[in-house]
Amino acid sequence: MASALRPASVRSLRVVPLNIPLRVPFGISRGSLDFAANVLATVELSDGTVGYGEAAPFPAYNGETQSAALEQLAGAASGIAGRDATDWKGISAEFRARAGSACGAAACALETALLDAVTRREGVPLWRYFGGAGTELETDMTVTTGTPEEAGRAALDIRRRGIRSIKVKVGGPGGANADMARISAIVEAAPDSPLILDGNAGIGRADAWHLVTALKSRGISPALLEQWLPKEDLEGMRALGLDSGWKVAADESVTTAADALAVARAGAANVINIKLMKAGIVEALEVVSVARKAGIGLMIGGNIESILAMTVSACFAAGQGGFAFADLDTPLFMAENPFDGGYSMEGGLISVAHILSGHGVVPLGA
């Protein structure tokens, strides 16, 4: 990580709702959203430098809500005035202690806004601050829950965009048979695309094995099985990987570094999906450390996030290096973009090389 930054006093923290309509509903095994109900956090330093952060709670994913994130962040505003923004880790630790366990998205917004402000002030891009290992990632794009016909059309659209890898939400209504119909439609539309099958912890063991058996009967070998089973079922996850012969990723099972250590000790996963919205940037750095020590692969993902939060995640993963999987596609699902700047994208290749300070994203008209 970059050298220490110069002290920078916080003048204010402001938070407002950030509601962005989606082109189509974003469905996972446990629910869907018609629009992104997020939060924009703005930190201003005493010299007038401004930084921006985004909270993207997703109730169907982990129960966090926009209203709770707004309340948590508004409650922190008076407490951080006059604090040194370069102590963003300390400020975040105090925030999380007050807000409780269900504050990952809000903590991420606060940490991001503080870091964006201080690195803009120093002229340091976030990808360099996070280590400077690289500036590019290849993202997949998601086919959400829906009908086989919708899945096939979505896969064709993904390939027309020049995106190679396809992530498929499984575990929705209809069980394994419905999932297999959708996957078959996707394979027919995009036969050479690597598939990541994401269950969002919504599949039981019996349905999981039913789906594995059906996939093998069709000769389909996914690149990754992402969190099919309930997050507590680490033994089931381990068995799923061993019995199928395919790589398994832990997502909902890993929010904290302690969770990552439990997954490592159980031998439950080959890959951990790190999302900054789970518990914030500080904790994500600790999860990376645990995964590297355990020899577990890395994936970067997110909730239903705008270009702001997705760019921060791209800077995090590219700067840290070693992320074999990336799922940073949600800005493509949004009907509006309320920001200027952010990562550039050509096909599935994301680049942050052009970002010169902070994360490089500002609200329109700012």
GUTIMAR-446120 format. One line per field, with one value per residue: x, y, z of N, C-alpha, C in turn; residue in three letters. Coordinates in steps of 0.02 Angstrom, whole numbers, always signed. Example, Ala and Ser with C-alpha at 12.3 -4.5 7.8 and 13.67 -1.06 7.14 Angstrom:
<nodes>
n_px (+660	+642)
n_py (-284	-112)
n_pz (+390	+354)
ca_px (+615	+684)
ca_py (-225	-53)
ca_pz (+390	+357)
c_px (+660	+645)
c_py (-165	+2)
c_pz (+390	+394)
residuo (ALA	SER)
</nodes>
This chain:
<nodes>
n_px (+42	+18	+131	+116	-12	-26	-85	-259	-392	-563	-702	-840	-974	-1090	-1245	-1352	-1498	-1473	-1547	-1566	-1636	-1657	-1621	-1681	-1762	-1655	-1625	-1598	-1573	-1646	-1728	-1768	-1723	-1793	-1740	-1588	-1567	-1477	-1345	-1269	-1120	-1035	-883	-805	-652	-551	-482	-562	-561	-650	-725	-803	-917	-1004	-1143	-1213	-1332	-1414	-1556	-1603	-1487	-1405	-1485	-1467	-1521	-1571	-1626	-1576	-1438	-1430	-1470	-1370	-1253	-1286	-1289	-1156	-1099	-1076	-980	-863	-817	-682	-591	-443	-434	-348	-338	-426	-453	-461	-568	-668	-672	-724	-848	-908	-914	-1010	-1121	-1154	-1172	-1235	-1190	-1110	-1116	-1136	-1019	-927	-958	-923	-785	-739	-770	-689	-560	-558	-560	-437	-342	-367	-327	-191	-156	-151	-194	-325	-301	-164	-140	-191	-94	-43	-19	-75	-180	-289	-433	-531	-700	-848	-1020	-1186	-1321	-1476	-1605	-1746	-1840	-1802	-1800	-1776	-1652	-1573	-1578	-1516	-1387	-1344	-1341	-1240	-1128	-1126	-1086	-954	-909	-837	-851	-988	-1098	-1215	-1366	-1428	-1541	-1665	-1847	-1930	-1827	-1694	-1724	-1780	-1670	-1580	-1641	-1628	-1487	-1455	-1510	-1427	-1301	-1327	-1341	-1218	-1097	-960	-930	-857	-936	-1000	-1087	-1202	-1272	-1311	-1324	-1443	-1478	-1516	-1434	-1482	-1545	-1434	-1349	-1431	-1429	-1292	-1279	-1364	-1297	-1176	-1226	-1258	-1135	-1081	-965	-944	-849	-845	-927	-1025	-1058	-1174	-1236	-1314	-1242	-1185	-1154	-1021	-959	-1040	-1011	-876	-889	-964	-873	-773	-845	-903	-793	-768	-721	-759	-833	-836	-954	-1072	-1037	-923	-894	-811	-636	-621	-721	-668	-555	-617	-675	-559	-498	-591	-577	-667	-683	-618	-602	-628	-756	-738	-819	-831	-938	-983	-920	-845	-694	-581	-598	-606	-475	-413	-474	-421	-288	-297	-345	-240	-134	-187	-189	-300	-398	-443	-585	-670	-816	-983	-1127	-1282	-1221	-1169	-1066	-977	-950	-915	-801	-714	-701	-639	-517	-469	-454	-372	-262	-219	-192	-187	-318	-418	-547	-679	-822	-896	-1005	-1125	-1153	-1190	-1319	-1395	-1513	-1486	-1346	-1282	-1159	-997	-847	-744	-710	-645	-710	-691	-763	-754	-650	-591	-520	-421	-319	-314	-355	-312	-312	-381	-537	-586	-718	-860	-1012	-1134	-1126	-1054)
n_py (-59	+118	+249	+341	+466	+645	+733	+774	+871	+838	+926	+911	+788	+732	+655	+578	+504	+389	+350	+245	+199	+35	-52	-176	-285	-339	-494	-617	-774	-752	-641	-482	-325	-174	-52	+33	+62	+160	+251	+409	+470	+614	+684	+826	+910	+1017	+1103	+1116	+1011	+876	+717	+565	+435	+277	+188	+30	-54	-214	-285	-418	-487	-471	-415	-280	-108	+40	+143	+114	+128	+264	+320	+272	+332	+469	+484	+479	+595	+713	+666	+646	+766	+876	+774	+684	+641	+550	+452	+350	+216	+206	+293	+223	+104	+150	+194	+73	+5	+79	+72	-62	-236	-247	-154	-146	-92	+44	+73	+52	+158	+269	+247	+248	+381	+456	+407	+439	+579	+611	+553	+617	+744	+723	+688	+554	+407	+289	+156	+148	+180	+67	-24	-35	-141	-170	-114	-161	-267	-413	-420	-517	-532	-526	-642	-626	-695	-772	-813	-954	-905	-768	-778	-831	-726	-626	-680	-676	-537	-504	-562	-489	-368	-391	-455	-590	-690	-763	-738	-829	-820	-936	-1052	-997	-977	-1132	-1221	-1345	-1396	-1287	-1201	-1274	-1269	-1133	-1119	-1204	-1133	-1023	-1081	-1126	-1004	-943	-1033	-1044	-974	-951	-1005	-940	-997	-938	-956	-879	-926	-996	-1129	-1295	-1448	-1564	-1513	-1451	-1557	-1621	-1523	-1523	-1653	-1644	-1547	-1614	-1718	-1650	-1615	-1495	-1392	-1289	-1138	-1095	-1126	-1029	-999	-1091	-1159	-1140	-1014	-1060	-1192	-1259	-1384	-1446	-1366	-1397	-1533	-1520	-1462	-1563	-1677	-1635	-1594	-1468	-1294	-1204	-1059	-951	-837	-767	-836	-776	-635	-570	-567	-669	-757	-794	-863	-971	-1034	-1068	-1158	-1260	-1306	-1269	-1193	-1142	-1015	-847	-730	-564	-426	-256	-197	-285	-278	-166	-76	-90	-214	-295	-291	-366	-490	-521	-540	-654	-749	-754	-807	-932	-989	-973	-927	-767	-662	-520	-433	-364	-271	-201	-85	+81	+164	+229	+155	+33	+69	+97	-33	-93	-23	-67	-209	-218	-142	-215	-338	-506	-554	-671	-680	-570	-473	-349	-279	-209	-69	-76	-117	-10	+117	+250	+361	+445	+508	+576	+513	+373	+194	+138	+44	-87	-202	-340	-292	-199	-44	+58	+141	+272	+351	+479	+531	+489	+401	+454	+484	+590	+672	+716	+882	+926)
n_pz (+0	-24	+35	+191	+203	+205	+350	+357	+390	+427	+371	+349	+335	+222	+179	+60	-17	-153	-287	-422	-572	-645	-799	-819	-701	-567	-524	-397	-310	-195	-206	-288	-368	-429	-443	-400	-235	-159	-69	-65	-4	+50	+85	+147	+156	+263	+180	+72	-18	-91	-67	-123	-81	-94	-34	-56	-12	-11	+16	-10	-16	+103	+200	+231	+219	+127	+206	+333	+311	+279	+402	+488	+434	+438	+575	+604	+563	+644	+730	+658	+615	+609	+628	+580	+417	+360	+452	+419	+440	+580	+606	+539	+614	+736	+691	+648	+768	+837	+750	+736	+681	+554	+448	+339	+205	+230	+303	+202	+116	+195	+219	+87	+44	+130	+96	-41	-35	+32	-52	-173	-134	-120	-247	-286	-365	-327	-365	-363	-229	-168	-194	-324	-412	-536	-674	-742	-769	-809	-830	-797	-857	-795	-805	-746	-636	-720	-870	-982	-1114	-1097	-1038	-1141	-1234	-1159	-1147	-1281	-1298	-1207	-1266	-1385	-1336	-1321	-1209	-1127	-1022	-933	-802	-711	-628	-516	-434	-419	-436	-470	-459	-488	-616	-685	-679	-758	-883	-913	-910	-1017	-1124	-1122	-1151	-1279	-1345	-1321	-1340	-1312	-1198	-1039	-889	-739	-606	-499	-344	-235	-103	-100	-128	-87	-28	-97	-215	-267	-300	-393	-495	-527	-578	-690	-765	-793	-871	-985	-1029	-984	-910	-783	-751	-622	-468	-378	-215	-193	-87	+79	+186	+305	+281	+268	+260	+166	+55	+36	+1	-115	-205	-209	-252	-374	-446	-487	-472	-323	-257	-116	-57	+14	+128	+175	+256	+346	+400	+493	+452	+328	+371	+433	+322	+252	+343	+340	+213	+116	+0	-159	-201	-147	-148	-142	-82	-67	-7	+89	+219	+218	+166	+247	+313	+200	+152	+251	+230	+104	+141	+225	+132	+38	+116	+141	+18	-62	-202	-277	-300	-361	-325	-312	-249	-305	-387	-431	-557	-475	-350	-409	-479	-374	-322	-433	-434	-311	-331	-446	-405	-293	-352	-422	-433	-499	-546	-593	-561	-604	-659	-638	-668	-801	-800	-765	-795	-794	-774	-646	-635	-676	-749	-692	-711	-870	-1007	-1121	-1217	-1114	-1041	-911	-866	-759	-776	-821	-717	-611	-482	-323	-340	-453	-489	-500	-448	-572	-629	-520)
ca_px (+0	+57	+157	+67	-35	-22	-147	-311	-448	-630	-748	-910	-998	-1160	-1271	-1417	-1517	-1450	-1593	-1551	-1677	-1623	-1651	-1723	-1753	-1596	-1651	-1556	-1615	-1686	-1765	-1745	-1729	-1811	-1695	-1536	-1583	-1411	-1332	-1209	-1088	-988	-839	-767	-596	-546	-455	-612	-559	-711	-723	-869	-924	-1071	-1168	-1260	-1363	-1457	-1591	-1608	-1421	-1383	-1532	-1455	-1569	-1553	-1645	-1529	-1374	-1437	-1472	-1304	-1205	-1305	-1270	-1083	-1075	-1048	-924	-801	-795	-619	-547	-394	-462	-301	-351	-490	-464	-483	-636	-714	-680	-770	-914	-936	-929	-1073	-1176	-1171	-1146	-1266	-1173	-1055	-1122	-1125	-948	-892	-969	-884	-714	-725	-771	-628	-502	-561	-541	-366	-300	-374	-286	-121	-144	-135	-252	-339	-270	-95	-142	-204	-36	-14	+2	-99	-234	-340	-469	-582	-761	-903	-1084	-1233	-1389	-1513	-1659	-1796	-1858	-1749	-1797	-1742	-1582	-1540	-1570	-1466	-1322	-1326	-1324	-1176	-1076	-1123	-1047	-884	-892	-826	-876	-1057	-1119	-1286	-1399	-1465	-1575	-1728	-1909	-1929	-1775	-1640	-1748	-1785	-1602	-1549	-1670	-1597	-1417	-1453	-1522	-1366	-1249	-1345	-1328	-1147	-1069	-890	-922	-850	-995	-999	-1156	-1206	-1334	-1326	-1340	-1513	-1488	-1502	-1388	-1514	-1551	-1366	-1324	-1473	-1404	-1226	-1291	-1392	-1243	-1130	-1259	-1256	-1066	-1067	-918	-938	-784	-849	-991	-1020	-1104	-1238	-1266	-1319	-1176	-1157	-1142	-953	-945	-1074	-972	-817	-910	-986	-813	-740	-887	-913	-730	-766	-703	-813	-819	-875	-975	-1108	-1003	-866	-901	-754	-575	-634	-759	-621	-514	-658	-680	-494	-487	-637	-563	-733	-687	-557	-603	-671	-782	-731	-861	-817	-1001	-998	-899	-802	-629	-533	-608	-590	-402	-397	-496	-370	-229	-311	-350	-172	-97	-217	-186	-367	-402	-479	-635	-698	-885	-1018	-1200	-1308	-1181	-1157	-997	-934	-928	-883	-733	-674	-685	-590	-454	-448	-431	-315	-206	-195	-167	-201	-389	-430	-617	-707	-893	-905	-1046	-1191	-1169	-1220	-1390	-1427	-1543	-1457	-1281	-1281	-1090	-944	-785	-748	-670	-661	-726	-692	-782	-754	-589	-597	-457	-421	-254	-322	-375	-252	-316	-442	-568	-599	-789	-893	-1081	-1146	-1134	-1013)
ca_py (+0	+179	+279	+379	+528	+702	+744	+812	+877	+833	+982	+888	+728	+739	+594	+584	+443	+383	+303	+240	+147	-17	-67	-234	-305	-380	-547	-671	-829	-733	-580	-442	-253	-138	+6	+34	+106	+169	+312	+446	+504	+665	+711	+886	+925	+1087	+1144	+1116	+949	+836	+647	+534	+363	+249	+128	-6	-109	-257	-323	-489	-517	-476	-382	-208	-66	+109	+185	+102	+158	+337	+336	+258	+382	+534	+484	+484	+659	+759	+636	+645	+835	+893	+717	+677	+594	+496	+399	+323	+151	+218	+321	+169	+57	+181	+193	+6	-12	+112	+54	-132	-283	-239	-87	-152	-45	+112	+79	+58	+226	+315	+235	+270	+453	+481	+390	+478	+648	+619	+536	+672	+798	+706	+672	+483	+366	+236	+93	+150	+178	-1	-67	-20	-201	-169	-66	-192	-327	-435	-435	-554	-497	-571	-658	-632	-744	-758	-870	-975	-860	-707	-795	-837	-659	-591	-706	-648	-467	-502	-576	-432	-316	-411	-484	-662	-733	-751	-760	-849	-828	-998	-1060	-959	-1017	-1189	-1268	-1365	-1404	-1220	-1177	-1310	-1242	-1067	-1130	-1233	-1079	-981	-1118	-1126	-937	-925	-1098	-1042	-929	-980	-992	-938	-1010	-906	-974	-833	-964	-1014	-1197	-1349	-1499	-1609	-1478	-1438	-1617	-1629	-1478	-1548	-1712	-1622	-1513	-1664	-1756	-1608	-1600	-1426	-1386	-1218	-1115	-1082	-1131	-976	-998	-1123	-1184	-1092	-991	-1099	-1261	-1264	-1453	-1458	-1332	-1438	-1594	-1500	-1455	-1628	-1724	-1611	-1583	-1399	-1245	-1175	-993	-929	-767	-752	-868	-737	-563	-547	-607	-729	-802	-819	-912	-1031	-1066	-1097	-1216	-1313	-1325	-1265	-1155	-1127	-943	-805	-670	-507	-369	-203	-181	-333	-253	-109	-85	-114	-286	-329	-299	-422	-551	-535	-566	-723	-790	-764	-852	-999	-1012	-970	-878	-705	-635	-456	-426	-308	-272	-165	-26	+126	+168	+253	+100	-17	+92	+85	-105	-106	+3	-112	-274	-208	-118	-270	-389	-576	-571	-710	-671	-504	-467	-277	-262	-180	-7	-91	-130	+51	+157	+317	+367	+512	+526	+582	+478	+302	+149	+132	-25	-107	-272	-356	-268	-138	-11	+116	+172	+343	+387	+513	+543	+461	+354	+489	+490	+646	+680	+764	+951	+943)
ca_pz (+0	-31	+95	+230	+175	+250	+388	+321	+436	+399	+385	+352	+301	+201	+148	+26	-54	-222	-319	-493	-603	-683	-864	-805	-631	-553	-482	-372	-285	-136	-217	-344	-362	-490	-446	-348	-179	-130	-31	-83	+52	+28	+137	+128	+201	+283	+125	+19	-57	-81	-85	-129	-69	-108	+0	-99	+24	-52	+67	-26	-9	+173	+245	+240	+183	+115	+262	+388	+293	+286	+473	+516	+411	+466	+645	+610	+535	+694	+764	+620	+602	+642	+631	+526	+370	+345	+500	+395	+471	+648	+602	+520	+670	+783	+660	+649	+838	+855	+706	+743	+631	+488	+424	+291	+149	+256	+318	+138	+91	+236	+205	+19	+40	+164	+55	-102	-20	+48	-110	-220	-108	-132	-318	-288	-385	-279	-385	-339	-156	-147	-207	-390	-447	-605	-689	-785	-749	-857	-794	-828	-853	-763	-825	-683	-639	-771	-911	-1029	-1172	-1074	-1026	-1206	-1263	-1119	-1165	-1346	-1287	-1174	-1316	-1432	-1302	-1320	-1144	-1138	-968	-915	-735	-714	-563	-511	-370	-418	-439	-515	-439	-533	-684	-715	-689	-814	-945	-925	-927	-1084	-1171	-1124	-1186	-1350	-1371	-1312	-1323	-1292	-1141	-972	-848	-666	-584	-434	-310	-180	-42	-103	-153	-39	-53	-145	-278	-292	-334	-452	-546	-548	-620	-754	-802	-819	-924	-1045	-1045	-966	-854	-764	-727	-550	-433	-327	-157	-203	-25	+134	+204	+361	+262	+241	+242	+102	+3	+23	-34	-182	-246	-218	-290	-442	-481	-511	-421	-283	-228	-58	-59	+76	+185	+198	+265	+385	+398	+533	+408	+278	+404	+442	+257	+237	+386	+319	+144	+86	-62	-196	-217	-106	-181	-97	-99	-19	+27	+143	+284	+208	+135	+298	+322	+137	+150	+296	+196	+53	+175	+246	+72	+9	+160	+136	-51	-92	-255	-262	-347	-340	-346	-281	-248	-363	-376	-487	-580	-421	-308	-451	-494	-314	-321	-485	-409	-257	-356	-492	-366	-252	-397	-407	-437	-560	-568	-579	-575	-592	-717	-624	-702	-866	-789	-742	-849	-790	-740	-617	-621	-726	-732	-675	-752	-941	-1023	-1191	-1210	-1043	-1009	-871	-852	-715	-786	-834	-656	-587	-410	-295	-386	-516	-504	-468	-470	-627	-607	-461)
c_px (+44	+80	+103	+51	-30	-88	-195	-374	-515	-671	-819	-919	-1071	-1182	-1339	-1434	-1491	-1492	-1582	-1593	-1634	-1659	-1700	-1714	-1691	-1617	-1597	-1603	-1662	-1723	-1737	-1756	-1748	-1769	-1644	-1554	-1521	-1405	-1268	-1183	-1036	-949	-803	-712	-591	-518	-502	-610	-620	-698	-792	-866	-996	-1084	-1219	-1288	-1409	-1493	-1594	-1542	-1401	-1427	-1521	-1502	-1542	-1568	-1597	-1462	-1375	-1434	-1403	-1253	-1221	-1284	-1195	-1057	-1043	-985	-859	-777	-733	-570	-499	-418	-414	-305	-418	-504	-490	-554	-686	-725	-729	-841	-946	-953	-996	-1132	-1198	-1150	-1173	-1254	-1119	-1057	-1110	-1052	-908	-899	-926	-810	-695	-722	-709	-566	-500	-538	-466	-321	-308	-328	-212	-105	-124	-197	-263	-306	-197	-93	-152	-147	-4	+8	-18	-155	-291	-369	-515	-644	-806	-963	-1136	-1297	-1428	-1568	-1711	-1810	-1799	-1743	-1761	-1668	-1543	-1528	-1517	-1396	-1299	-1305	-1255	-1119	-1069	-1084	-972	-861	-891	-860	-947	-1070	-1194	-1312	-1441	-1496	-1640	-1789	-1903	-1874	-1726	-1663	-1753	-1716	-1570	-1577	-1639	-1524	-1410	-1463	-1461	-1311	-1264	-1329	-1254	-1108	-997	-877	-910	-910	-978	-1071	-1162	-1274	-1354	-1354	-1412	-1529	-1472	-1458	-1419	-1521	-1483	-1341	-1366	-1447	-1336	-1235	-1317	-1339	-1195	-1161	-1260	-1184	-1047	-1023	-910	-866	-785	-920	-987	-1076	-1172	-1273	-1272	-1250	-1144	-1135	-1073	-935	-979	-1037	-910	-835	-931	-926	-780	-780	-897	-848	-722	-746	-765	-790	-865	-890	-1009	-1075	-947	-882	-839	-693	-584	-674	-713	-576	-553	-665	-615	-483	-531	-621	-624	-734	-618	-547	-647	-691	-781	-774	-850	-879	-1017	-981	-852	-734	-579	-538	-591	-515	-380	-417	-445	-309	-239	-312	-281	-133	-122	-213	-253	-368	-449	-526	-658	-769	-917	-1092	-1226	-1280	-1173	-1084	-951	-907	-892	-812	-688	-654	-634	-521	-425	-417	-370	-253	-176	-163	-190	-274	-404	-500	-640	-779	-913	-949	-1108	-1204	-1202	-1295	-1429	-1451	-1516	-1389	-1275	-1210	-1050	-884	-797	-707	-692	-671	-727	-704	-788	-694	-600	-527	-468	-357	-258	-339	-312	-253	-383	-470	-591	-671	-819	-966	-1086	-1159	-1093	-952)
c_py (+62	+205	+323	+446	+584	+711	+790	+814	+874	+893	+956	+821	+740	+674	+607	+518	+447	+329	+303	+184	+98	-29	-126	-252	-349	-432	-596	-722	-807	-667	-540	-368	-224	-75	+0	+85	+115	+234	+344	+483	+552	+691	+772	+898	+999	+1132	+1145	+1055	+906	+764	+615	+459	+341	+189	+96	-66	-148	-303	-398	-525	-526	-437	-309	-167	+5	+152	+176	+133	+233	+357	+326	+312	+451	+539	+493	+554	+704	+732	+638	+716	+851	+835	+717	+623	+538	+440	+365	+254	+159	+245	+267	+120	+85	+181	+125	-17	+18	+85	-19	-173	-270	-169	-88	-101	+26	+123	+88	+129	+276	+308	+261	+346	+483	+468	+430	+549	+655	+601	+586	+730	+786	+693	+599	+445	+308	+170	+91	+146	+107	-49	-57	-81	-202	-119	-96	-255	-348	-455	-482	-507	-548	-580	-670	-684	-723	-821	-892	-929	-796	-720	-800	-769	-619	-615	-680	-575	-460	-514	-520	-374	-331	-439	-560	-705	-713	-780	-772	-856	-892	-1003	-1023	-1005	-1074	-1239	-1285	-1372	-1337	-1191	-1209	-1285	-1175	-1075	-1158	-1180	-1034	-1016	-1120	-1058	-918	-986	-1097	-997	-967	-959	-993	-945	-990	-919	-927	-869	-989	-1084	-1246	-1402	-1543	-1575	-1463	-1499	-1634	-1586	-1501	-1607	-1693	-1587	-1564	-1704	-1717	-1592	-1528	-1425	-1313	-1201	-1108	-1094	-1083	-982	-1028	-1135	-1129	-1076	-1030	-1169	-1269	-1335	-1472	-1426	-1372	-1499	-1577	-1493	-1521	-1674	-1702	-1607	-1512	-1352	-1216	-1109	-980	-855	-750	-782	-825	-662	-534	-591	-672	-780	-834	-873	-977	-1070	-1101	-1161	-1275	-1339	-1319	-1233	-1146	-1053	-908	-743	-613	-450	-315	-185	-229	-304	-194	-128	-114	-190	-324	-339	-358	-488	-570	-567	-639	-770	-805	-814	-924	-1027	-1014	-914	-820	-686	-569	-451	-366	-320	-235	-94	+15	+124	+192	+194	+46	+3	+84	+12	-124	-82	-43	-176	-267	-187	-172	-324	-459	-596	-605	-700	-601	-502	-395	-246	-221	-111	-18	-103	-66	+93	+228	+313	+437	+539	+538	+542	+405	+259	+154	+58	-35	-181	-287	-329	-201	-110	+49	+156	+247	+384	+414	+528	+517	+407	+387	+498	+549	+648	+729	+833	+972	+985)
c_pz (+0	+36	+128	+196	+227	+288	+351	+363	+398	+419	+393	+317	+286	+167	+118	-7	-126	-255	-394	-523	-643	-749	-859	-732	-623	-502	-461	-340	-229	-145	-275	-328	-430	-498	-390	-295	-137	-91	-56	-22	+25	+87	+109	+180	+214	+228	+65	-26	-40	-104	-82	-116	-81	-63	-46	-61	-23	-4	+53	-17	+64	+222	+256	+195	+174	+175	+321	+373	+300	+360	+505	+497	+437	+539	+656	+593	+587	+726	+725	+603	+643	+646	+572	+479	+352	+396	+483	+426	+543	+650	+585	+577	+722	+756	+665	+720	+860	+815	+713	+683	+561	+460	+371	+235	+172	+273	+254	+111	+129	+221	+136	+14	+73	+121	-10	-90	-9	-11	-166	-199	-123	-205	-327	-311	-337	-300	-363	-262	-132	-165	-274	-429	-520	-613	-729	-753	-805	-818	-834	-833	-833	-803	-761	-690	-690	-811	-955	-1089	-1155	-1064	-1091	-1238	-1225	-1137	-1232	-1339	-1255	-1224	-1367	-1401	-1302	-1253	-1151	-1086	-949	-845	-737	-643	-564	-442	-364	-421	-489	-502	-495	-605	-720	-727	-750	-880	-963	-946	-998	-1137	-1178	-1162	-1261	-1382	-1370	-1293	-1297	-1231	-1077	-929	-774	-644	-511	-401	-254	-119	-41	-126	-97	-70	-107	-213	-309	-330	-396	-510	-571	-596	-688	-796	-832	-876	-990	-1067	-1031	-904	-835	-742	-651	-526	-374	-276	-174	-136	+27	+163	+261	+340	+229	+222	+176	+45	-15	-18	-106	-229	-261	-264	-363	-482	-507	-453	-388	-253	-169	-65	+7	+137	+213	+197	+298	+375	+438	+492	+357	+308	+415	+377	+239	+278	+366	+249	+101	+17	-93	-207	-166	-146	-130	-124	-46	+21	+85	+211	+278	+182	+185	+305	+258	+130	+194	+264	+142	+85	+196	+185	+42	+51	+154	+65	-85	-144	-238	-320	-319	-368	-312	-277	-310	-360	-440	-507	-524	-380	-348	-469	-434	-309	-374	-465	-355	-285	-402	-453	-322	-295	-375	-407	-503	-588	-548	-603	-559	-645	-702	-654	-770	-861	-774	-801	-850	-757	-713	-604	-684	-702	-716	-722	-825	-956	-1098	-1193	-1136	-1006	-976	-858	-805	-724	-794	-772	-622	-513	-384	-340	-450	-535	-466	-491	-528	-600	-549	-482)
residuo (MET	ALA	SER	ALA	LEU	ARG	PRO	ALA	SER	VAL	ARG	SER	LEU	ARG	VAL	VAL	PRO	LEU	ASN	ILE	PRO	LEU	ARG	VAL	PRO	PHE	GLY	ILE	SER	ARG	GLY	SER	LEU	ASP	PHE	ALA	ALA	ASN	VAL	LEU	ALA	THR	VAL	GLU	LEU	SER	ASP	GLY	THR	VAL	GLY	TYR	GLY	GLU	ALA	ALA	PRO	PHE	PRO	ALA	TYR	ASN	GLY	GLU	THR	GLN	SER	ALA	ALA	LEU	GLU	GLN	LEU	ALA	GLY	ALA	ALA	SER	GLY	ILE	ALA	GLY	ARG	ASP	ALA	THR	ASP	TRP	LYS	GLY	ILE	SER	ALA	GLU	PHE	ARG	ALA	ARG	ALA	GLY	SER	ALA	CYS	GLY	ALA	ALA	ALA	CYS	ALA	LEU	GLU	THR	ALA	LEU	LEU	ASP	ALA	VAL	THR	ARG	ARG	GLU	GLY	VAL	PRO	LEU	TRP	ARG	TYR	PHE	GLY	GLY	ALA	GLY	THR	GLU	LEU	GLU	THR	ASP	MET	THR	VAL	THR	THR	GLY	THR	PRO	GLU	GLU	ALA	GLY	ARG	ALA	ALA	LEU	ASP	ILE	ARG	ARG	ARG	GLY	ILE	ARG	SER	ILE	LYS	VAL	LYS	VAL	GLY	GLY	PRO	GLY	GLY	ALA	ASN	ALA	ASP	MET	ALA	ARG	ILE	SER	ALA	ILE	VAL	GLU	ALA	ALA	PRO	ASP	SER	PRO	LEU	ILE	LEU	ASP	GLY	ASN	ALA	GLY	ILE	GLY	ARG	ALA	ASP	ALA	TRP	HIS	LEU	VAL	THR	ALA	LEU	LYS	SER	ARG	GLY	ILE	SER	PRO	ALA	LEU	LEU	GLU	GLN	TRP	LEU	PRO	LYS	GLU	ASP	LEU	GLU	GLY	MET	ARG	ALA	LEU	GLY	LEU	ASP	SER	GLY	TRP	LYS	VAL	ALA	ALA	ASP	GLU	SER	VAL	THR	THR	ALA	ALA	ASP	ALA	LEU	ALA	VAL	ALA	ARG	ALA	GLY	ALA	ALA	ASN	VAL	ILE	ASN	ILE	LYS	LEU	MET	LYS	ALA	GLY	ILE	VAL	GLU	ALA	LEU	GLU	VAL	VAL	SER	VAL	ALA	ARG	LYS	ALA	GLY	ILE	GLY	LEU	MET	ILE	GLY	GLY	ASN	ILE	GLU	SER	ILE	LEU	ALA	MET	THR	VAL	SER	ALA	CYS	PHE	ALA	ALA	GLY	GLN	GLY	GLY	PHE	ALA	PHE	ALA	ASP	LEU	ASP	THR	PRO	LEU	PHE	MET	ALA	GLU	ASN	PRO	PHE	ASP	GLY	GLY	TYR	SER	MET	GLU	GLY	GLY	LEU	ILE	SER	VAL	ALA	HIS	ILE	LEU	SER	GLY	HIS	GLY	VAL	VAL	PRO	LEU	GLY	ALA)
</nodes>
